[in-house]
Amino acid sequence: MPNLNYGGIQDDTVNDTVNDTVNDIVKNEIMNLMKNNPRITITDIAKALNISRPTVTRKIKELKIGNYIYRIGSDKKGSWIVNER
């Protein structure tokens, strides 16, 4: 019998597009929160966006790698700087 659950390449393309769009929205929301409150914590971001702390940490890491954001000062007393592009 043929496997009817196998969607092939087309389904992967749709999934990748949707995931990329959702990831971009989350990253933009994180940057907006940082612009409005440069001293915001990861916990506060997670609560505001209703996502987990590990997800916020992962997205922040991606934003840092892309040079969209950086941190000045210590993890506890520092603040976020959002690069305007």
PDB file of N, CA, C and O in Angstrom:
ATOM      1  N   MET A   1       0.836  -1.184   0.000  1.00  0.00           N
ATOM      2  CA  MET A   1       0.000   0.000   0.000  1.00  0.00           C
ATOM      3  C   MET A   1       0.878   1.243   0.000  1.00  0.00           C
ATOM      4  O   MET A   1       1.940   1.263   0.622  1.00  0.00           O
ATOM      5  N   PRO A   2       0.438   2.257  -0.685  1.00  0.00           N
ATOM      6  CA  PRO A   2       1.206   3.505  -0.664  1.00  0.00           C
ATOM      7  C   PRO A   2       1.032   4.221   0.680  1.00  0.00           C
ATOM      8  O   PRO A   2      -0.009   4.118   1.330  1.00  0.00           O
ATOM      9  N   ASN A   3       2.065   4.937   1.069  1.00  0.00           N
ATOM     10  CA  ASN A   3       2.026   5.699   2.313  1.00  0.00           C
ATOM     11  C   ASN A   3       1.310   7.028   2.055  1.00  0.00           C
ATOM     12  O   ASN A   3       1.871   7.923   1.424  1.00  0.00           O
ATOM     13  N   LEU A   4       0.081   7.154   2.539  1.00  0.00           N
ATOM     14  CA  LEU A   4      -0.703   8.361   2.312  1.00  0.00           C
ATOM     15  C   LEU A   4      -0.312   9.493   3.263  1.00  0.00           C
ATOM     16  O   LEU A   4      -0.745  10.631   3.084  1.00  0.00           O
ATOM     17  N   ASN A   5       0.498   9.186   4.262  1.00  0.00           N
ATOM     18  CA  ASN A   5       0.950  10.211   5.200  1.00  0.00           C
ATOM     19  C   ASN A   5       2.158  10.976   4.696  1.00  0.00           C
ATOM     20  O   ASN A   5       2.517  12.012   5.257  1.00  0.00           O
ATOM     21  N   TYR A   6       2.781  10.481   3.653  1.00  0.00           N
ATOM     22  CA  TYR A   6       3.977  11.125   3.130  1.00  0.00           C
ATOM     23  C   TYR A   6       3.565  12.281   2.237  1.00  0.00           C
ATOM     24  O   TYR A   6       2.922  12.089   1.204  1.00  0.00           O
ATOM     25  N   GLY A   7       3.945  13.491   2.650  1.00  0.00           N
ATOM     26  CA  GLY A   7       3.547  14.688   1.900  1.00  0.00           C
ATOM     27  C   GLY A   7       4.580  15.146   0.904  1.00  0.00           C
ATOM     28  O   GLY A   7       4.249  15.884  -0.025  1.00  0.00           O
ATOM     29  N   GLY A   8       5.804  14.741   1.062  1.00  0.00           N
ATOM     30  CA  GLY A   8       6.833  15.122   0.116  1.00  0.00           C
ATOM     31  C   GLY A   8       7.393  16.509   0.365  1.00  0.00           C
ATOM     32  O   GLY A   8       7.216  17.080   1.441  1.00  0.00           O
ATOM     33  N   ILE A   9       8.067  17.042  -0.635  1.00  0.00           N
ATOM     34  CA  ILE A   9       8.785  18.303  -0.533  1.00  0.00           C
ATOM     35  C   ILE A   9       7.841  19.495  -0.385  1.00  0.00           C
ATOM     36  O   ILE A   9       8.164  20.441   0.334  1.00  0.00           O
ATOM     37  N   GLN A  10       6.720  19.474  -1.027  1.00  0.00           N
ATOM     38  CA  GLN A  10       5.810  20.616  -0.993  1.00  0.00           C
ATOM     39  C   GLN A  10       5.376  20.942   0.436  1.00  0.00           C
ATOM     40  O   GLN A  10       5.328  22.117   0.799  1.00  0.00           O
ATOM     41  N   ASP A  11       5.065  19.955   1.244  1.00  0.00           N
ATOM     42  CA  ASP A  11       4.663  20.182   2.629  1.00  0.00           C
ATOM     43  C   ASP A  11       5.800  20.790   3.438  1.00  0.00           C
ATOM     44  O   ASP A  11       5.562  21.651   4.286  1.00  0.00           O
ATOM     45  N   ASP A  12       7.034  20.353   3.188  1.00  0.00           N
ATOM     46  CA  ASP A  12       8.186  20.909   3.889  1.00  0.00           C
ATOM     47  C   ASP A  12       8.359  22.385   3.568  1.00  0.00           C
ATOM     48  O   ASP A  12       8.698  23.177   4.447  1.00  0.00           O
ATOM     49  N   THR A  13       8.132  22.757   2.329  1.00  0.00           N
ATOM     50  CA  THR A  13       8.266  24.156   1.926  1.00  0.00           C
ATOM     51  C   THR A  13       7.230  25.018   2.633  1.00  0.00           C
ATOM     52  O   THR A  13       7.546  26.111   3.101  1.00  0.00           O
ATOM     53  N   VAL A  14       6.016  24.543   2.713  1.00  0.00           N
ATOM     54  CA  VAL A  14       4.948  25.278   3.399  1.00  0.00           C
ATOM     55  C   VAL A  14       5.278  25.409   4.880  1.00  0.00           C
ATOM     56  O   VAL A  14       5.151  26.492   5.451  1.00  0.00           O
ATOM     57  N   ASN A  15       5.701  24.315   5.503  1.00  0.00           N
ATOM     58  CA  ASN A  15       6.062  24.347   6.925  1.00  0.00           C
ATOM     59  C   ASN A  15       7.213  25.316   7.184  1.00  0.00           C
ATOM     60  O   ASN A  15       7.172  26.081   8.148  1.00  0.00           O
ATOM     61  N   ASP A  16       8.234  25.292   6.336  1.00  0.00           N
ATOM     62  CA  ASP A  16       9.373  26.189   6.509  1.00  0.00           C
ATOM     63  C   ASP A  16       8.940  27.643   6.390  1.00  0.00           C
ATOM     64  O   ASP A  16       9.404  28.486   7.158  1.00  0.00           O
ATOM     65  N   THR A  17       8.074  27.947   5.458  1.00  0.00           N
ATOM     66  CA  THR A  17       7.597  29.312   5.272  1.00  0.00           C
ATOM     67  C   THR A  17       6.803  29.784   6.472  1.00  0.00           C
ATOM     68  O   THR A  17       6.998  30.904   6.943  1.00  0.00           O
ATOM     69  N   VAL A  18       5.918  28.950   6.968  1.00  0.00           N
ATOM     70  CA  VAL A  18       5.112  29.308   8.135  1.00  0.00           C
ATOM     71  C   VAL A  18       6.010  29.488   9.355  1.00  0.00           C
ATOM     72  O   VAL A  18       5.866  30.468  10.085  1.00  0.00           O
ATOM     73  N   ASN A  19       6.935  28.555   9.587  1.00  0.00           N
ATOM     74  CA  ASN A  19       7.837  28.650  10.734  1.00  0.00           C
ATOM     75  C   ASN A  19       8.705  29.907  10.671  1.00  0.00           C
ATOM     76  O   ASN A  19       8.897  30.579  11.685  1.00  0.00           O
ATOM     77  N   ASP A  20       9.227  30.226   9.494  1.00  0.00           N
ATOM     78  CA  ASP A  20      10.040  31.431   9.347  1.00  0.00           C
ATOM     79  C   ASP A  20       9.227  32.681   9.651  1.00  0.00           C
ATOM     80  O   ASP A  20       9.728  33.603  10.295  1.00  0.00           O
ATOM     81  N   THR A  21       7.997  32.724   9.204  1.00  0.00           N
ATOM     82  CA  THR A  21       7.136  33.886   9.444  1.00  0.00           C
ATOM     83  C   THR A  21       6.845  34.037  10.935  1.00  0.00           C
ATOM     84  O   THR A  21       6.930  35.139  11.476  1.00  0.00           O
ATOM     85  N   VAL A  22       6.506  32.948  11.593  1.00  0.00           N
ATOM     86  CA  VAL A  22       6.219  32.987  13.031  1.00  0.00           C
ATOM     87  C   VAL A  22       7.467  33.403  13.801  1.00  0.00           C
ATOM     88  O   VAL A  22       7.384  34.217  14.721  1.00  0.00           O
ATOM     89  N   ASN A  23       8.624  32.851  13.433  1.00  0.00           N
ATOM     90  CA  ASN A  23       9.876  33.215  14.101  1.00  0.00           C
ATOM     91  C   ASN A  23      10.184  34.690  13.937  1.00  0.00           C
ATOM     92  O   ASN A  23      10.626  35.335  14.888  1.00  0.00           O
ATOM     93  N   ASP A  24       9.958  35.244  12.740  1.00  0.00           N
ATOM     94  CA  ASP A  24      10.193  36.671  12.502  1.00  0.00           C
ATOM     95  C   ASP A  24       9.266  37.525  13.356  1.00  0.00           C
ATOM     96  O   ASP A  24       9.687  38.553  13.886  1.00  0.00           O
ATOM     97  N   ILE A  25       8.030  37.118  13.495  1.00  0.00           N
ATOM     98  CA  ILE A  25       7.066  37.871  14.313  1.00  0.00           C
ATOM     99  C   ILE A  25       7.520  37.881  15.773  1.00  0.00           C
ATOM    100  O   ILE A  25       7.498  38.927  16.423  1.00  0.00           O
ATOM    101  N   VAL A  26       7.928  36.725  16.289  1.00  0.00           N
ATOM    102  CA  VAL A  26       8.378  36.637  17.686  1.00  0.00           C
ATOM    103  C   VAL A  26       9.619  37.505  17.884  1.00  0.00           C
ATOM    104  O   VAL A  26       9.708  38.237  18.870  1.00  0.00           O
ATOM    105  N   LYS A  27      10.566  37.433  16.969  1.00  0.00           N
ATOM    106  CA  LYS A  27      11.780  38.241  17.090  1.00  0.00           C
ATOM    107  C   LYS A  27      11.449  39.733  17.054  1.00  0.00           C
ATOM    108  O   LYS A  27      12.022  40.507  17.821  1.00  0.00           O
ATOM    109  N   ASN A  28      10.541  40.143  16.184  1.00  0.00           N
ATOM    110  CA  ASN A  28      10.148  41.552  16.118  1.00  0.00           C
ATOM    111  C   ASN A  28       9.458  41.987  17.416  1.00  0.00           C
ATOM    112  O   ASN A  28       9.689  43.097  17.895  1.00  0.00           O
ATOM    113  N   GLU A  29       8.631  41.137  17.974  1.00  0.00           N
ATOM    114  CA  GLU A  29       7.958  41.473  19.237  1.00  0.00           C
ATOM    115  C   GLU A  29       8.969  41.596  20.366  1.00  0.00           C
ATOM    116  O   GLU A  29       8.843  42.482  21.211  1.00  0.00           O
ATOM    117  N   ILE A  30       9.971  40.718  20.395  1.00  0.00           N
ATOM    118  CA  ILE A  30      11.019  40.818  21.408  1.00  0.00           C
ATOM    119  C   ILE A  30      11.767  42.137  21.271  1.00  0.00           C
ATOM    120  O   ILE A  30      12.017  42.817  22.266  1.00  0.00           O
ATOM    121  N   MET A  31      12.125  42.500  20.046  1.00  0.00           N
ATOM    122  CA  MET A  31      12.848  43.756  19.832  1.00  0.00           C
ATOM    123  C   MET A  31      11.987  44.962  20.222  1.00  0.00           C
ATOM    124  O   MET A  31      12.505  45.930  20.779  1.00  0.00           O
ATOM    125  N   ASN A  32      10.690  44.918  19.938  1.00  0.00           N
ATOM    126  CA  ASN A  32       9.810  46.016  20.335  1.00  0.00           C
ATOM    127  C   ASN A  32       9.746  46.155  21.854  1.00  0.00           C
ATOM    128  O   ASN A  32       9.779  47.266  22.382  1.00  0.00           O
ATOM    129  N   LEU A  33       9.655  45.031  22.550  1.00  0.00           N
ATOM    130  CA  LEU A  33       9.648  45.074  24.012  1.00  0.00           C
ATOM    131  C   LEU A  33      10.955  45.666  24.539  1.00  0.00           C
ATOM    132  O   LEU A  33      10.953  46.430  25.504  1.00  0.00           O
ATOM    133  N   MET A  34      12.065  45.309  23.899  1.00  0.00           N
ATOM    134  CA  MET A  34      13.365  45.832  24.326  1.00  0.00           C
ATOM    135  C   MET A  34      13.496  47.329  24.042  1.00  0.00           C
ATOM    136  O   MET A  34      14.102  48.063  24.822  1.00  0.00           O
ATOM    137  N   LYS A  35      12.927  47.773  22.927  1.00  0.00           N
ATOM    138  CA  LYS A  35      12.948  49.215  22.618  1.00  0.00           C
ATOM    139  C   LYS A  35      12.157  49.984  23.661  1.00  0.00           C
ATOM    140  O   LYS A  35      12.601  51.034  24.125  1.00  0.00           O
ATOM    141  N   ASN A  36      11.001  49.479  24.031  1.00  0.00           N
ATOM    142  CA  ASN A  36      10.137  50.163  24.988  1.00  0.00           C
ATOM    143  C   ASN A  36      10.675  50.107  26.412  1.00  0.00           C
ATOM    144  O   ASN A  36      10.435  51.022  27.200  1.00  0.00           O
ATOM    145  N   ASN A  37      11.399  49.042  26.749  1.00  0.00           N
ATOM    146  CA  ASN A  37      11.950  48.891  28.093  1.00  0.00           C
ATOM    147  C   ASN A  37      13.313  48.201  27.974  1.00  0.00           C
ATOM    148  O   ASN A  37      13.384  46.973  28.041  1.00  0.00           O
ATOM    149  N   PRO A  38      14.393  48.967  27.799  1.00  0.00           N
ATOM    150  CA  PRO A  38      15.719  48.371  27.614  1.00  0.00           C
ATOM    151  C   PRO A  38      16.191  47.500  28.770  1.00  0.00           C
ATOM    152  O   PRO A  38      17.108  46.699  28.590  1.00  0.00           O
ATOM    153  N   ARG A  39      15.599  47.630  29.937  1.00  0.00           N
ATOM    154  CA  ARG A  39      16.017  46.838  31.104  1.00  0.00           C
ATOM    155  C   ARG A  39      15.114  45.622  31.312  1.00  0.00           C
ATOM    156  O   ARG A  39      15.171  44.995  32.370  1.00  0.00           O
ATOM    157  N   ILE A  40      14.293  45.279  30.337  1.00  0.00           N
ATOM    158  CA  ILE A  40      13.362  44.153  30.461  1.00  0.00           C
ATOM    159  C   ILE A  40      14.138  42.845  30.631  1.00  0.00           C
ATOM    160  O   ILE A  40      15.220  42.673  30.071  1.00  0.00           O
ATOM    161  N   THR A  41      13.576  41.946  31.398  1.00  0.00           N
ATOM    162  CA  THR A  41      14.216  40.652  31.654  1.00  0.00           C
ATOM    163  C   THR A  41      13.641  39.581  30.726  1.00  0.00           C
ATOM    164  O   THR A  41      12.581  39.754  30.124  1.00  0.00           O
ATOM    165  N   ILE A  42      14.360  38.493  30.632  1.00  0.00           N
ATOM    166  CA  ILE A  42      13.901  37.363  29.824  1.00  0.00           C
ATOM    167  C   ILE A  42      12.575  36.832  30.367  1.00  0.00           C
ATOM    168  O   ILE A  42      11.688  36.464  29.597  1.00  0.00           O
ATOM    169  N   THR A  43      12.444  36.794  31.677  1.00  0.00           N
ATOM    170  CA  THR A  43      11.200  36.328  32.291  1.00  0.00           C
ATOM    171  C   THR A  43      10.043  37.245  31.916  1.00  0.00           C
ATOM    172  O   THR A  43       8.953  36.765  31.603  1.00  0.00           O
ATOM    173  N   ASP A  44      10.265  38.557  31.944  1.00  0.00           N
ATOM    174  CA  ASP A  44       9.213  39.506  31.575  1.00  0.00           C
ATOM    175  C   ASP A  44       8.824  39.369  30.101  1.00  0.00           C
ATOM    176  O   ASP A  44       7.647  39.470  29.753  1.00  0.00           O
ATOM    177  N   ILE A  45       9.809  39.142  29.248  1.00  0.00           N
ATOM    178  CA  ILE A  45       9.521  38.943  27.822  1.00  0.00           C
ATOM    179  C   ILE A  45       8.681  37.678  27.642  1.00  0.00           C
ATOM    180  O   ILE A  45       7.695  37.682  26.905  1.00  0.00           O
ATOM    181  N   ALA A  46       9.074  36.601  28.313  1.00  0.00           N
ATOM    182  CA  ALA A  46       8.341  35.331  28.208  1.00  0.00           C
ATOM    183  C   ALA A  46       6.892  35.508  28.646  1.00  0.00           C
ATOM    184  O   ALA A  46       5.978  34.997  28.000  1.00  0.00           O
ATOM    185  N   LYS A  47       6.681  36.235  29.748  1.00  0.00           N
ATOM    186  CA  LYS A  47       5.318  36.463  30.235  1.00  0.00           C
ATOM    187  C   LYS A  47       4.525  37.328  29.259  1.00  0.00           C
ATOM    188  O   LYS A  47       3.360  37.040  28.983  1.00  0.00           O
ATOM    189  N   ALA A  48       5.144  38.383  28.735  1.00  0.00           N
ATOM    190  CA  ALA A  48       4.448  39.299  27.834  1.00  0.00           C
ATOM    191  C   ALA A  48       4.027  38.616  26.536  1.00  0.00           C
ATOM    192  O   ALA A  48       2.968  38.916  25.986  1.00  0.00           O
ATOM    193  N   LEU A  49       4.857  37.699  26.051  1.00  0.00           N
ATOM    194  CA  LEU A  49       4.572  37.031  24.776  1.00  0.00           C
ATOM    195  C   LEU A  49       3.937  35.656  24.962  1.00  0.00           C
ATOM    196  O   LEU A  49       3.575  34.995  23.988  1.00  0.00           O
ATOM    197  N   ASN A  50       3.804  35.231  26.212  1.00  0.00           N
ATOM    198  CA  ASN A  50       3.222  33.928  26.523  1.00  0.00           C
ATOM    199  C   ASN A  50       3.983  32.784  25.841  1.00  0.00           C
ATOM    200  O   ASN A  50       3.393  31.885  25.242  1.00  0.00           O
ATOM    201  N   ILE A  51       5.311  32.855  25.956  1.00  0.00           N
ATOM    202  CA  ILE A  51       6.179  31.793  25.441  1.00  0.00           C
ATOM    203  C   ILE A  51       7.149  31.416  26.550  1.00  0.00           C
ATOM    204  O   ILE A  51       7.242  32.121  27.555  1.00  0.00           O
ATOM    205  N   SER A  52       7.867  30.322  26.383  1.00  0.00           N
ATOM    206  CA  SER A  52       8.749  29.829  27.436  1.00  0.00           C
ATOM    207  C   SER A  52      10.049  30.635  27.497  1.00  0.00           C
ATOM    208  O   SER A  52      10.453  31.264  26.518  1.00  0.00           O
ATOM    209  N   ARG A  53      10.696  30.603  28.671  1.00  0.00           N
ATOM    210  CA  ARG A  53      11.992  31.268  28.837  1.00  0.00           C
ATOM    211  C   ARG A  53      13.040  30.692  27.884  1.00  0.00           C
ATOM    212  O   ARG A  53      13.795  31.461  27.288  1.00  0.00           O
ATOM    213  N   PRO A  54      13.116  29.356  27.715  1.00  0.00           N
ATOM    214  CA  PRO A  54      14.108  28.832  26.771  1.00  0.00           C
ATOM    215  C   PRO A  54      13.883  29.328  25.332  1.00  0.00           C
ATOM    216  O   PRO A  54      14.844  29.548  24.595  1.00  0.00           O
ATOM    217  N   THR A  55      12.630  29.499  24.940  1.00  0.00           N
ATOM    218  CA  THR A  55      12.345  30.028  23.603  1.00  0.00           C
ATOM    219  C   THR A  55      12.837  31.462  23.499  1.00  0.00           C
ATOM    220  O   THR A  55      13.441  31.836  22.494  1.00  0.00           O
ATOM    221  N   VAL A  56      12.588  32.269  24.524  1.00  0.00           N
ATOM    222  CA  VAL A  56      13.061  33.659  24.514  1.00  0.00           C
ATOM    223  C   VAL A  56      14.581  33.682  24.436  1.00  0.00           C
ATOM    224  O   VAL A  56      15.154  34.449  23.661  1.00  0.00           O
ATOM    225  N   THR A  57      15.233  32.850  25.231  1.00  0.00           N
ATOM    226  CA  THR A  57      16.693  32.794  25.234  1.00  0.00           C
ATOM    227  C   THR A  57      17.228  32.414  23.860  1.00  0.00           C
ATOM    228  O   THR A  57      18.210  32.993  23.397  1.00  0.00           O
ATOM    229  N   ARG A  58      16.596  31.453  23.208  1.00  0.00           N
ATOM    230  CA  ARG A  58      17.011  31.009  21.883  1.00  0.00           C
ATOM    231  C   ARG A  58      16.844  32.133  20.859  1.00  0.00           C
ATOM    232  O   ARG A  58      17.725  32.354  20.028  1.00  0.00           O
ATOM    233  N   LYS A  59      15.707  32.845  20.919  1.00  0.00           N
ATOM    234  CA  LYS A  59      15.447  33.932  19.975  1.00  0.00           C
ATOM    235  C   LYS A  59      16.418  35.094  20.199  1.00  0.00           C
ATOM    236  O   LYS A  59      16.889  35.707  19.241  1.00  0.00           O
ATOM    237  N   ILE A  60      16.717  35.395  21.470  1.00  0.00           N
ATOM    238  CA  ILE A  60      17.681  36.456  21.771  1.00  0.00           C
ATOM    239  C   ILE A  60      19.056  36.087  21.221  1.00  0.00           C
ATOM    240  O   ILE A  60      19.759  36.937  20.675  1.00  0.00           O
ATOM    241  N   LYS A  61      19.432  34.825  21.365  1.00  0.00           N
ATOM    242  CA  LYS A  61      20.712  34.373  20.820  1.00  0.00           C
ATOM    243  C   LYS A  61      20.752  34.579  19.302  1.00  0.00           C
ATOM    244  O   LYS A  61      21.761  35.037  18.766  1.00  0.00           O
ATOM    245  N   GLU A  62      19.669  34.245  18.618  1.00  0.00           N
ATOM    246  CA  GLU A  62      19.598  34.437  17.169  1.00  0.00           C
ATOM    247  C   GLU A  62      19.693  35.922  16.812  1.00  0.00           C
ATOM    248  O   GLU A  62      20.356  36.291  15.842  1.00  0.00           O
ATOM    249  N   LEU A  63      19.026  36.773  17.600  1.00  0.00           N
ATOM    250  CA  LEU A  63      19.074  38.208  17.354  1.00  0.00           C
ATOM    251  C   LEU A  63      20.475  38.769  17.587  1.00  0.00           C
ATOM    252  O   LEU A  63      20.918  39.658  16.861  1.00  0.00           O
ATOM    253  N   LYS A  64      21.167  38.256  18.590  1.00  0.00           N
ATOM    254  CA  LYS A  64      22.539  38.696  18.846  1.00  0.00           C
ATOM    255  C   LYS A  64      23.466  38.280  17.709  1.00  0.00           C
ATOM    256  O   LYS A  64      24.304  39.067  17.267  1.00  0.00           O
ATOM    257  N   ILE A  65      23.319  37.057  17.240  1.00  0.00           N
ATOM    258  CA  ILE A  65      24.155  36.559  16.145  1.00  0.00           C
ATOM    259  C   ILE A  65      23.946  37.410  14.889  1.00  0.00           C
ATOM    260  O   ILE A  65      24.897  37.687  14.157  1.00  0.00           O
ATOM    261  N   GLY A  66      22.708  37.820  14.644  1.00  0.00           N
ATOM    262  CA  GLY A  66      22.398  38.656  13.486  1.00  0.00           C
ATOM    263  C   GLY A  66      22.698  40.133  13.698  1.00  0.00           C
ATOM    264  O   GLY A  66      22.412  40.952  12.825  1.00  0.00           O
ATOM    265  N   ASN A  67      23.273  40.484  14.855  1.00  0.00           N
ATOM    266  CA  ASN A  67      23.601  41.866  15.201  1.00  0.00           C
ATOM    267  C   ASN A  67      22.384  42.784  15.214  1.00  0.00           C
ATOM    268  O   ASN A  67      22.494  43.969  14.901  1.00  0.00           O
ATOM    269  N   TYR A  68      21.228  42.241  15.573  1.00  0.00           N
ATOM    270  CA  TYR A  68      20.027  43.052  15.712  1.00  0.00           C
ATOM    271  C   TYR A  68      19.953  43.686  17.099  1.00  0.00           C
ATOM    272  O   TYR A  68      19.386  44.766  17.267  1.00  0.00           O
ATOM    273  N   ILE A  69      20.534  43.002  18.097  1.00  0.00           N
ATOM    274  CA  ILE A  69      20.517  43.503  19.462  1.00  0.00           C
ATOM    275  C   ILE A  69      21.869  43.218  20.102  1.00  0.00           C
ATOM    276  O   ILE A  69      22.623  42.361  19.641  1.00  0.00           O
ATOM    277  N   TYR A  70      22.159  43.949  21.168  1.00  0.00           N
ATOM    278  CA  TYR A  70      23.293  43.612  22.016  1.00  0.00           C
ATOM    279  C   TYR A  70      23.017  44.120  23.416  1.00  0.00           C
ATOM    280  O   TYR A  70      22.097  44.907  23.642  1.00  0.00           O
ATOM    281  N   ARG A  71      23.817  43.664  24.336  1.00  0.00           N
ATOM    282  CA  ARG A  71      23.587  43.962  25.751  1.00  0.00           C
ATOM    283  C   ARG A  71      24.741  44.815  26.263  1.00  0.00           C
ATOM    284  O   ARG A  71      25.908  44.533  25.994  1.00  0.00           O
ATOM    285  N   ILE A  72      24.396  45.850  26.999  1.00  0.00           N
ATOM    286  CA  ILE A  72      25.392  46.689  27.665  1.00  0.00           C
ATOM    287  C   ILE A  72      25.255  46.447  29.161  1.00  0.00           C
ATOM    288  O   ILE A  72      24.149  46.470  29.702  1.00  0.00           O
ATOM    289  N   GLY A  73      26.370  46.219  29.820  1.00  0.00           N
ATOM    290  CA  GLY A  73      26.337  45.988  31.258  1.00  0.00           C
ATOM    291  C   GLY A  73      26.173  44.517  31.589  1.00  0.00           C
ATOM    292  O   GLY A  73      26.245  43.644  30.724  1.00  0.00           O
ATOM    293  N   SER A  74      25.953  44.278  32.859  1.00  0.00           N
ATOM    294  CA  SER A  74      25.853  42.897  33.340  1.00  0.00           C
ATOM    295  C   SER A  74      24.485  42.303  33.001  1.00  0.00           C
ATOM    296  O   SER A  74      23.565  43.007  32.585  1.00  0.00           O
ATOM    297  N   ASP A  75      24.384  41.006  33.189  1.00  0.00           N
ATOM    298  CA  ASP A  75      23.111  40.333  32.941  1.00  0.00           C
ATOM    299  C   ASP A  75      22.029  40.825  33.894  1.00  0.00           C
ATOM    300  O   ASP A  75      20.849  40.847  33.544  1.00  0.00           O
ATOM    301  N   LYS A  76      22.435  41.220  35.100  1.00  0.00           N
ATOM    302  CA  LYS A  76      21.447  41.634  36.090  1.00  0.00           C
ATOM    303  C   LYS A  76      21.094  43.121  35.992  1.00  0.00           C
ATOM    304  O   LYS A  76      19.921  43.478  36.104  1.00  0.00           O
ATOM    305  N   LYS A  77      22.066  43.977  35.790  1.00  0.00           N
ATOM    306  CA  LYS A  77      21.844  45.426  35.831  1.00  0.00           C
ATOM    307  C   LYS A  77      21.939  46.092  34.458  1.00  0.00           C
ATOM    308  O   LYS A  77      21.744  47.302  34.340  1.00  0.00           O
ATOM    309  N   GLY A  78      22.234  45.315  33.432  1.00  0.00           N
ATOM    310  CA  GLY A  78      22.460  45.882  32.111  1.00  0.00           C
ATOM    311  C   GLY A  78      21.173  46.236  31.381  1.00  0.00           C
ATOM    312  O   GLY A  78      20.070  46.120  31.916  1.00  0.00           O
ATOM    313  N   SER A  79      21.356  46.672  30.142  1.00  0.00           N
ATOM    314  CA  SER A  79      20.194  47.009  29.306  1.00  0.00           C
ATOM    315  C   SER A  79      20.431  46.560  27.877  1.00  0.00           C
ATOM    316  O   SER A  79      21.561  46.315  27.455  1.00  0.00           O
ATOM    317  N   TRP A  80      19.332  46.459  27.147  1.00  0.00           N
ATOM    318  CA  TRP A  80      19.351  46.003  25.756  1.00  0.00           C
ATOM    319  C   TRP A  80      19.448  47.203  24.823  1.00  0.00           C
ATOM    320  O   TRP A  80      18.837  48.244  25.067  1.00  0.00           O
ATOM    321  N   ILE A  81      20.213  47.047  23.765  1.00  0.00           N
ATOM    322  CA  ILE A  81      20.292  48.045  22.700  1.00  0.00           C
ATOM    323  C   ILE A  81      19.805  47.358  21.431  1.00  0.00           C
ATOM    324  O   ILE A  81      20.304  46.294  21.063  1.00  0.00           O
ATOM    325  N   VAL A  82      18.838  47.965  20.768  1.00  0.00           N
ATOM    326  CA  VAL A  82      18.296  47.422  19.518  1.00  0.00           C
ATOM    327  C   VAL A  82      18.887  48.227  18.376  1.00  0.00           C
ATOM    328  O   VAL A  82      18.726  49.446  18.324  1.00  0.00           O
ATOM    329  N   ASN A  83      19.570  47.554  17.460  1.00  0.00           N
ATOM    330  CA  ASN A  83      20.147  48.223  16.292  1.00  0.00           C
ATOM    331  C   ASN A  83      19.035  48.597  15.323  1.00  0.00           C
ATOM    332  O   ASN A  83      18.222  47.749  14.956  1.00  0.00           O
ATOM    333  N   GLU A  84      18.994  49.837  14.915  1.00  0.00           N
ATOM    334  CA  GLU A  84      18.023  50.269  13.906  1.00  0.00           C
ATOM    335  C   GLU A  84      18.615  49.957  12.532  1.00  0.00           C
ATOM    336  O   GLU A  84      19.737  50.355  12.220  1.00  0.00           O
ATOM    337  N   ARG A  85      17.853  49.249  11.730  1.00  0.00           N
ATOM    338  CA  ARG A  85      18.331  48.886  10.387  1.00  0.00           C
ATOM    339  C   ARG A  85      17.414  49.451   9.359  1.00  0.00           C
ATOM    340  O   ARG A  85      17.636  49.262   8.163  1.00  0.00           O
TER     341      ARG A  85
END
